[in-house]
């Protein structure tokens, strides 16, 4: 085969050629291949070689870019996997945040309900406290009134006790006087009836002629004895008058 084919016919087709001679030259050769000259000029051959070198250089650059692209693809894939992992972690954290937010919302609603219940209990406590204050005030007023009534009752009781003491003293004196009069009356019952002006009392009519009253000073005690004697005489007169009316 000729190593320096100089036909430029294929060049007229440009980039649309499916098979290029320089591509055939790059293929692996088998068997015995002998290069023969074709009589083309050295300028064309040099031109073709330069073009082939450019093509090889471009191919090498393309292969380098391809390798670089593969590396970038691997790097991009790794970054994509990292981003995907970060995205999954972010989604998981987002779910956890949503769950925490929901739990916080439920807890907040529970706290709000507790707060509302506490406010209601506080209002009830205030009302009960106000009622207690009112009851305490009323109890204090009643206690003051009771204390005043107690003081008044104590004063009345002291007064009654004093009056009772005085009455007891007067009663004792009256009992002593009555006892003395009784003794005089007993003496009068035992006296002789035919001596009306003697010093011994024979009846309530003769009381003033007794030794107790005759020629003596009339005291309050003696007046009380006279009053009771006259009262008895008055009852006797009423009985006599009643009997006279009946007759």
Secondary structure as GFF3:
##gff-version 3
##sequence-region A 1 247
A	DSSP	three_ten_helix	10	16	.	.	.	ID=ss1
A	DSSP	alpha_helix	21	26	.	.	.	ID=ss2
A	DSSP	alpha_helix	42	190	.	.	.	ID=ss3
A	DSSP	three_ten_helix	204	209	.	.	.	ID=ss4
A	DSSP	alpha_helix	220	246	.	.	.	ID=ss5
###
